[in-house]
Structure formats: C-alpha cells, structure tokens
Amino acid sequence: MATLEYAGKGLVGVLTPQSNTTVEPEFNILWPAGVAMLVARLTSPKQTIIDRLADYSGRVEATLDQFANAPLDAVAFACTGSSYLIGREREAALCAAVEDNRQVPLVTAARAVCDWLSVLQAKQIGLVSPYPPELTEKSAGYWHAAGFRVAEVASVFKDGGEFHPIYSLRSESAGAGLDGLSHKNLDAVVMLGTGMPTLHPILERARCDGPPVTSCLLSLAWRTSLVVQGHEPSPENAMAWSRGEAWGRKLDFFGSA
C-alpha cells in the first residue's frame, strides 16, 4: 500500500507554551504555501509565569523528543519570555546545542525579532507589552543587550483573574497599545509575546504613517520561513511580511486568534 509523504518546501517543529492559544491559529495564517508545522507543548509544573518561562528553556531537548524522527527542516521556539530570562548568551548556546544534537536549526522568537530590527537598521524602538512589569523590564533588558534602545513602552497588561492574563487579551487591546506609539519618533515597534493576538492590529495599520511594526510571532514566522526556504533576510522581505502582502488575505478569510 502506498504511503503519503510530506512534500512541501519546509516542515517546522513548533515549540509553544502549554496554555498558549495564539501560536497555532496565527501560524496557520502566516505560513507561506509549502510550509507546514508540527506542534509540541512546552510544559512545566511551576506555579508562576516567570518560573514556568525559566523552566521551558531547560526542557527544549525533552520537548523535541515528541517529534521523534520527523524530518524537520527547522524548529521554531515560540516563547520570547524564556529568552528574556536566560539572556542572549545562553539563548545562543541553546540554539547551537540543538543544531549540533539534532542537525536542525532552532529559531527563537527573540532572535528573529533582532534579525528583523537589524535588517531594517532600527535602533530606537517601541514595545507593546502584554507582560506584568517584572517581565516587561526583563524584555527591555534583552533588547538593550542586543543593541537596541527601548524609547517607549505601551503596556496592555491586564490581570483580570482569567485563565491567563496574556492569552486572554483581545486584539483590540493590542491595537490600542500600538496606536499609542504610532506617532512617536521611533525606528520600529515590536508587539511582544507569542500569546498576544497581533495580526489584525498590524494589518489594519500596515498602510498608515508611522514606524514599521512587527510582533514576536510574525518575526518568528518570517525568519523560520526564510531558513527552510534557503533565503536570507532583507529589508524588502521584512517589510513585505509586516505589510501582510502574503498573509493578509488569509487573515481576512479565516480571521485571527
């Protein structure tokens, strides 16, 4: 009996936090034709957000075991909070270890954002943060260490007692935070976190005046797609993704997280 084989241009193994409700819906919209994904959940018994995020980075290899011998072309680490907590040096070491051990590149959301900012030569940036103050501060420290100046922060954090303060956010709240930065003297704006829905706010403002906008999840999809397709980052493809040239119609058709 014949068997079906994956025949696309890239198979991505996605690692996402255990209760994240945004990564899969938005990635399904963002992936270009020919790129497919398998998803594994990062789990932790820790009780606080900070402790769980710190725990996830130490569980990457064990989580990758869920994919067994699937023919992955790249792994996308959809958890920026872990990168903020372990710092850039340990993050780079983690990526190198996975590539050495698995012969597959590991692309983190935080490093993807750095690539997007760098290719656009952005230095002075604004952040839209869904995080509590402690994690927002850690995030700002990460971007400073990467050579970017965090000039403005718009907080959309709301601890309303729902199942998760970040994953409970609506895209309208994210958009309101983005509007607060649209007329600032900034080179670029980053919408933080892979759990905050960002595609509608980005697409709705893509043709407006103001600094270019990305999100952690959008940058991760952009950078991972380039890896599996064998392309290099450029200002042209970075801006094409931020304008929604390939994924905008799919968002209009399917909706967003």
FIGUTOR-980462 format. One record per residue (C-alpha): residue number from 1; x, y, z. Coordinates in nm, 2 decimals. Layout:
N
{k = NUM&xx = X&yy = Y&zz = Z}
...
//
This chain:
257
{k = 1&xx = 0.00&yy = 0.00&zz = 0.00}
{k = 2&xx = 0.14&yy = 0.34&zz = -0.09}
{k = 3&xx = 0.20&yy = 0.59&zz = 0.19}
{k = 4&xx = 0.16&yy = 0.96&zz = 0.19}
{k = 5&xx = 0.47&yy = 1.17&zz = 0.23}
{k = 6&xx = 0.52&yy = 1.53&zz = 0.33}
{k = 7&xx = 0.63&yy = 1.70&zz = 0.00}
{k = 8&xx = 0.63&yy = 2.07&zz = 0.09}
{k = 9&xx = 0.92&yy = 2.32&zz = 0.10}
{k = 10&xx = 0.96&yy = 2.31&zz = 0.48}
{k = 11&xx = 0.84&yy = 2.12&zz = 0.78}
{k = 12&xx = 0.87&yy = 2.32&zz = 1.10}
{k = 13&xx = 0.86&yy = 2.18&zz = 1.45}
{k = 14&xx = 0.69&yy = 2.44&zz = 1.67}
{k = 15&xx = 0.75&yy = 2.46&zz = 2.05}
{k = 16&xx = 0.48&yy = 2.67&zz = 2.23}
{k = 17&xx = 0.39&yy = 2.71&zz = 2.60}
{k = 18&xx = 0.14&yy = 2.47&zz = 2.73}
{k = 19&xx = -0.16&yy = 2.71&zz = 2.75}
{k = 20&xx = -0.08&yy = 2.94&zz = 2.46}
{k = 21&xx = -0.39&yy = 2.99&zz = 2.25}
{k = 22&xx = -0.24&yy = 3.22&zz = 1.98}
{k = 23&xx = 0.06&yy = 3.05&zz = 1.82}
{k = 24&xx = -0.12&yy = 2.78&zz = 1.62}
{k = 25&xx = -0.41&yy = 3.00&zz = 1.49}
{k = 26&xx = -0.18&yy = 3.28&zz = 1.38}
{k = 27&xx = 0.09&yy = 3.05&zz = 1.24}
{k = 28&xx = -0.17&yy = 2.88&zz = 1.03}
{k = 29&xx = -0.23&yy = 3.22&zz = 0.87}
{k = 30&xx = 0.13&yy = 3.32&zz = 0.85}
{k = 31&xx = 0.30&yy = 3.02&zz = 0.69}
{k = 32&xx = 0.35&yy = 3.06&zz = 0.32}
{k = 33&xx = 0.25&yy = 2.79&zz = 0.08}
{k = 34&xx = 0.45&yy = 2.47&zz = 0.11}
{k = 35&xx = 0.55&yy = 2.53&zz = 0.48}
{k = 36&xx = 0.38&yy = 2.30&zz = 0.73}
{k = 37&xx = 0.41&yy = 2.26&zz = 1.11}
{k = 38&xx = 0.41&yy = 2.00&zz = 1.38}
{k = 39&xx = 0.35&yy = 2.14&zz = 1.73}
{k = 40&xx = 0.48&yy = 2.02&zz = 2.07}
{k = 41&xx = 0.38&yy = 2.18&zz = 2.40}
{k = 42&xx = 0.63&yy = 2.31&zz = 2.65}
{k = 43&xx = 0.52&yy = 2.21&zz = 2.99}
{k = 44&xx = 0.62&yy = 2.30&zz = 3.34}
{k = 45&xx = 0.47&yy = 2.23&zz = 3.69}
{k = 46&xx = 0.59&yy = 2.57&zz = 3.82}
{k = 47&xx = 0.32&yy = 2.80&zz = 3.96}
{k = 48&xx = 0.41&yy = 3.15&zz = 3.83}
{k = 49&xx = 0.46&yy = 3.28&zz = 3.48}
{k = 50&xx = 0.82&yy = 3.38&zz = 3.54}
{k = 51&xx = 0.91&yy = 3.03&zz = 3.69}
{k = 52&xx = 0.74&yy = 2.85&zz = 3.40}
{k = 53&xx = 0.92&yy = 3.06&zz = 3.14}
{k = 54&xx = 1.25&yy = 2.99&zz = 3.30}
{k = 55&xx = 1.17&yy = 2.62&zz = 3.31}
{k = 56&xx = 1.08&yy = 2.59&zz = 2.95}
{k = 57&xx = 1.43&yy = 2.67&zz = 2.82}
{k = 58&xx = 1.57&yy = 2.37&zz = 3.01}
{k = 59&xx = 1.31&yy = 2.14&zz = 2.87}
{k = 60&xx = 1.37&yy = 2.21&zz = 2.50}
{k = 61&xx = 1.56&yy = 1.89&zz = 2.42}
{k = 62&xx = 1.30&yy = 1.67&zz = 2.61}
{k = 63&xx = 1.02&yy = 1.85&zz = 2.42}
{k = 64&xx = 1.19&yy = 1.79&zz = 2.09}
{k = 65&xx = 1.17&yy = 1.42&zz = 2.16}
{k = 66&xx = 0.80&yy = 1.44&zz = 2.09}
{k = 67&xx = 0.88&yy = 1.48&zz = 1.72}
{k = 68&xx = 1.08&yy = 1.15&zz = 1.72}
{k = 69&xx = 1.24&yy = 1.12&zz = 1.38}
{k = 70&xx = 1.00&yy = 1.35&zz = 1.19}
{k = 71&xx = 1.20&yy = 1.51&zz = 0.90}
{k = 72&xx = 1.20&yy = 1.87&zz = 1.04}
{k = 73&xx = 1.37&yy = 2.14&zz = 0.84}
{k = 74&xx = 1.37&yy = 2.39&zz = 1.14}
{k = 75&xx = 1.24&yy = 2.43&zz = 1.49}
{k = 76&xx = 1.06&yy = 2.75&zz = 1.59}
{k = 77&xx = 1.08&yy = 2.83&zz = 1.96}
{k = 78&xx = 0.76&yy = 3.04&zz = 2.01}
{k = 79&xx = 0.83&yy = 3.17&zz = 2.36}
{k = 80&xx = 1.01&yy = 3.50&zz = 2.39}
{k = 81&xx = 0.98&yy = 3.52&zz = 2.77}
{k = 82&xx = 1.23&yy = 3.23&zz = 2.81}
{k = 83&xx = 1.48&yy = 3.42&zz = 2.60}
{k = 84&xx = 1.45&yy = 3.73&zz = 2.82}
{k = 85&xx = 1.51&yy = 3.53&zz = 3.13}
{k = 86&xx = 1.81&yy = 3.32&zz = 3.02}
{k = 87&xx = 1.98&yy = 3.61&zz = 2.83}
{k = 88&xx = 2.13&yy = 3.62&zz = 2.48}
{k = 89&xx = 2.45&yy = 3.42&zz = 2.55}
{k = 90&xx = 2.26&yy = 3.12&zz = 2.70}
{k = 91&xx = 2.00&yy = 3.15&zz = 2.42}
{k = 92&xx = 2.27&yy = 3.13&zz = 2.16}
{k = 93&xx = 2.42&yy = 2.83&zz = 2.33}
{k = 94&xx = 2.08&yy = 2.66&zz = 2.34}
{k = 95&xx = 2.04&yy = 2.72&zz = 1.96}
{k = 96&xx = 2.39&yy = 2.58&zz = 1.89}
{k = 97&xx = 2.33&yy = 2.27&zz = 2.11}
{k = 98&xx = 2.00&yy = 2.19&zz = 1.93}
{k = 99&xx = 2.16&yy = 2.23&zz = 1.59}
{k = 100&xx = 2.46&yy = 2.01&zz = 1.70}
{k = 101&xx = 2.24&yy = 1.74&zz = 1.86}
{k = 102&xx = 1.96&yy = 1.74&zz = 1.61}
{k = 103&xx = 2.11&yy = 1.87&zz = 1.29}
{k = 104&xx = 1.82&yy = 2.11&zz = 1.26}
{k = 105&xx = 1.83&yy = 2.49&zz = 1.31}
{k = 106&xx = 1.65&yy = 2.63&zz = 1.62}
{k = 107&xx = 1.50&yy = 2.98&zz = 1.55}
{k = 108&xx = 1.38&yy = 3.16&zz = 1.86}
{k = 109&xx = 1.12&yy = 3.44&zz = 1.85}
{k = 110&xx = 1.35&yy = 3.68&zz = 2.03}
{k = 111&xx = 1.64&yy = 3.63&zz = 1.79}
{k = 112&xx = 1.40&yy = 3.66&zz = 1.49}
{k = 113&xx = 1.29&yy = 4.00&zz = 1.62}
{k = 114&xx = 1.65&yy = 4.10&zz = 1.64}
{k = 115&xx = 1.71&yy = 4.00&zz = 1.28}
{k = 116&xx = 1.40&yy = 4.20&zz = 1.17}
{k = 117&xx = 1.52&yy = 4.51&zz = 1.36}
{k = 118&xx = 1.87&yy = 4.47&zz = 1.23}
{k = 119&xx = 1.79&yy = 4.43&zz = 0.87}
{k = 120&xx = 1.58&yy = 4.75&zz = 0.89}
{k = 121&xx = 1.86&yy = 4.92&zz = 1.07}
{k = 122&xx = 1.63&yy = 5.01&zz = 1.35}
{k = 123&xx = 1.79&yy = 5.14&zz = 1.67}
{k = 124&xx = 1.53&yy = 5.33&zz = 1.86}
{k = 125&xx = 1.23&yy = 5.10&zz = 1.93}
{k = 126&xx = 0.89&yy = 5.10&zz = 2.10}
{k = 127&xx = 0.74&yy = 4.80&zz = 2.27}
{k = 128&xx = 0.37&yy = 4.70&zz = 2.31}
{k = 129&xx = 0.39&yy = 4.48&zz = 2.62}
{k = 130&xx = 0.12&yy = 4.23&zz = 2.75}
{k = 131&xx = 0.35&yy = 4.13&zz = 3.03}
{k = 132&xx = 0.35&yy = 4.22&zz = 3.40}
{k = 133&xx = 0.60&yy = 4.49&zz = 3.50}
{k = 134&xx = 0.88&yy = 4.24&zz = 3.60}
{k = 135&xx = 0.88&yy = 4.06&zz = 3.27}
{k = 136&xx = 0.85&yy = 4.39&zz = 3.07}
{k = 137&xx = 1.16&yy = 4.50&zz = 3.24}
{k = 138&xx = 1.34&yy = 4.18&zz = 3.16}
{k = 139&xx = 1.23&yy = 4.22&zz = 2.80}
{k = 140&xx = 1.37&yy = 4.57&zz = 2.78}
{k = 141&xx = 1.70&yy = 4.45&zz = 2.92}
{k = 142&xx = 1.72&yy = 4.18&zz = 2.65}
{k = 143&xx = 1.67&yy = 4.44&zz = 2.37}
{k = 144&xx = 1.92&yy = 4.68&zz = 2.52}
{k = 145&xx = 2.17&yy = 4.39&zz = 2.54}
{k = 146&xx = 2.11&yy = 4.33&zz = 2.17}
{k = 147&xx = 2.20&yy = 4.69&zz = 2.08}
{k = 148&xx = 1.85&yy = 4.85&zz = 2.06}
{k = 149&xx = 1.73&yy = 5.15&zz = 2.26}
{k = 150&xx = 1.38&yy = 5.10&zz = 2.41}
{k = 151&xx = 1.25&yy = 5.45&zz = 2.39}
{k = 152&xx = 0.88&yy = 5.39&zz = 2.46}
{k = 153&xx = 0.67&yy = 5.11&zz = 2.62}
{k = 154&xx = 0.29&yy = 5.08&zz = 2.59}
{k = 155&xx = 0.16&yy = 4.84&zz = 2.85}
{k = 156&xx = -0.16&yy = 4.64&zz = 2.77}
{k = 157&xx = -0.12&yy = 4.41&zz = 3.07}
{k = 158&xx = -0.44&yy = 4.33&zz = 3.25}
{k = 159&xx = -0.45&yy = 4.09&zz = 3.54}
{k = 160&xx = -0.82&yy = 4.02&zz = 3.54}
{k = 161&xx = -0.82&yy = 3.68&zz = 3.70}
{k = 162&xx = -0.89&yy = 3.49&zz = 3.38}
{k = 163&xx = -0.72&yy = 3.17&zz = 3.28}
{k = 164&xx = -0.40&yy = 3.36&zz = 3.17}
{k = 165&xx = -0.36&yy = 3.74&zz = 3.16}
{k = 166&xx = -0.17&yy = 3.74&zz = 2.83}
{k = 167&xx = -0.37&yy = 3.47&zz = 2.64}
{k = 168&xx = -0.69&yy = 3.64&zz = 2.75}
{k = 169&xx = -0.60&yy = 3.96&zz = 2.57}
{k = 170&xx = -0.81&yy = 4.07&zz = 2.27}
{k = 171&xx = -0.66&yy = 4.21&zz = 1.96}
{k = 172&xx = -0.85&yy = 4.54&zz = 2.03}
{k = 173&xx = -0.64&yy = 4.59&zz = 2.34}
{k = 174&xx = -0.32&yy = 4.51&zz = 2.15}
{k = 175&xx = -0.42&yy = 4.76&zz = 1.88}
{k = 176&xx = -0.49&yy = 5.03&zz = 2.14}
{k = 177&xx = -0.13&yy = 4.99&zz = 2.27}
{k = 178&xx = 0.00&yy = 5.01&zz = 1.91}
{k = 179&xx = -0.19&yy = 5.33&zz = 1.85}
{k = 180&xx = -0.02&yy = 5.49&zz = 2.15}
{k = 181&xx = 0.31&yy = 5.45&zz = 1.97}
{k = 182&xx = 0.22&yy = 5.52&zz = 1.61}
{k = 183&xx = 0.32&yy = 5.89&zz = 1.62}
{k = 184&xx = 0.63&yy = 5.86&zz = 1.83}
{k = 185&xx = 0.98&yy = 5.92&zz = 1.70}
{k = 186&xx = 1.07&yy = 5.55&zz = 1.66}
{k = 187&xx = 1.25&yy = 5.34&zz = 1.41}
{k = 188&xx = 1.02&yy = 5.04&zz = 1.47}
{k = 189&xx = 0.76&yy = 4.90&zz = 1.71}
{k = 190&xx = 0.76&yy = 4.54&zz = 1.84}
{k = 191&xx = 0.45&yy = 4.38&zz = 1.98}
{k = 192&xx = 0.58&yy = 4.15&zz = 2.24}
{k = 193&xx = 0.49&yy = 3.79&zz = 2.33}
{k = 194&xx = 0.37&yy = 3.50&zz = 2.13}
{k = 195&xx = 0.04&yy = 3.48&zz = 2.32}
{k = 196&xx = -0.10&yy = 3.83&zz = 2.24}
{k = 197&xx = -0.30&yy = 3.83&zz = 1.92}
{k = 198&xx = -0.13&yy = 4.08&zz = 1.69}
{k = 199&xx = -0.21&yy = 4.01&zz = 1.32}
{k = 200&xx = -0.53&yy = 4.22&zz = 1.30}
{k = 201&xx = -0.37&yy = 4.53&zz = 1.46}
{k = 202&xx = -0.06&yy = 4.50&zz = 1.24}
{k = 203&xx = -0.26&yy = 4.45&zz = 0.91}
{k = 204&xx = -0.51&yy = 4.73&zz = 1.00}
{k = 205&xx = -0.22&yy = 4.98&zz = 1.04}
{k = 206&xx = 0.01&yy = 4.85&zz = 0.77}
{k = 207&xx = -0.06&yy = 5.13&zz = 0.52}
{k = 208&xx = -0.07&yy = 5.41&zz = 0.78}
{k = 209&xx = 0.20&yy = 5.66&zz = 0.85}
{k = 210&xx = 0.43&yy = 5.57&zz = 1.14}
{k = 211&xx = 0.71&yy = 5.33&zz = 1.23}
{k = 212&xx = 0.71&yy = 4.98&zz = 1.08}
{k = 213&xx = 0.56&yy = 4.72&zz = 1.31}
{k = 214&xx = 0.63&yy = 4.35&zz = 1.38}
{k = 215&xx = 0.54&yy = 4.11&zz = 1.66}
{k = 216&xx = 0.74&yy = 3.83&zz = 1.81}
{k = 217&xx = 0.52&yy = 3.57&zz = 1.63}
{k = 218&xx = 0.53&yy = 3.75&zz = 1.30}
{k = 219&xx = 0.91&yy = 3.78&zz = 1.31}
{k = 220&xx = 0.94&yy = 3.41&zz = 1.41}
{k = 221&xx = 0.73&yy = 3.30&zz = 1.11}
{k = 222&xx = 0.92&yy = 3.53&zz = 0.87}
{k = 223&xx = 1.27&yy = 3.42&zz = 0.99}
{k = 224&xx = 1.18&yy = 3.05&zz = 1.01}
{k = 225&xx = 1.03&yy = 3.06&zz = 0.66}
{k = 226&xx = 1.34&yy = 3.21&zz = 0.52}
{k = 227&xx = 1.55&yy = 2.94&zz = 0.69}
{k = 228&xx = 1.35&yy = 2.65&zz = 0.55}
{k = 229&xx = 1.34&yy = 2.81&zz = 0.20}
{k = 230&xx = 1.71&yy = 2.89&zz = 0.20}
{k = 231&xx = 1.66&yy = 3.27&zz = 0.17}
{k = 232&xx = 1.84&yy = 3.55&zz = 0.36}
{k = 233&xx = 1.67&yy = 3.84&zz = 0.55}
{k = 234&xx = 1.64&yy = 4.16&zz = 0.36}
{k = 235&xx = 1.46&yy = 4.49&zz = 0.41}
{k = 236&xx = 1.23&yy = 4.40&zz = 0.13}
{k = 237&xx = 1.11&yy = 4.07&zz = 0.26}
{k = 238&xx = 1.10&yy = 4.20&zz = 0.62}
{k = 239&xx = 0.86&yy = 4.48&zz = 0.52}
{k = 240&xx = 0.66&yy = 4.26&zz = 0.29}
{k = 241&xx = 0.58&yy = 4.04&zz = 0.59}
{k = 242&xx = 0.50&yy = 4.33&zz = 0.81}
{k = 243&xx = 0.26&yy = 4.47&zz = 0.54}
{k = 244&xx = 0.09&yy = 4.13&zz = 0.52}
{k = 245&xx = 0.15&yy = 4.10&zz = 0.15}
{k = 246&xx = 0.14&yy = 3.72&zz = 0.16}
{k = 247&xx = -0.08&yy = 3.65&zz = 0.47}
{k = 248&xx = -0.32&yy = 3.95&zz = 0.47}
{k = 249&xx = -0.59&yy = 3.78&zz = 0.25}
{k = 250&xx = -0.58&yy = 3.47&zz = 0.46}
{k = 251&xx = -0.64&yy = 3.67&zz = 0.77}
{k = 252&xx = -0.94&yy = 3.84&zz = 0.62}
{k = 253&xx = -1.08&yy = 3.50&zz = 0.52}
{k = 254&xx = -1.01&yy = 3.29&zz = 0.83}
{k = 255&xx = -1.00&yy = 3.56&zz = 1.10}
{k = 256&xx = -0.74&yy = 3.57&zz = 1.38}
{k = 257&xx = -0.68&yy = 3.44&zz = 1.73}
//
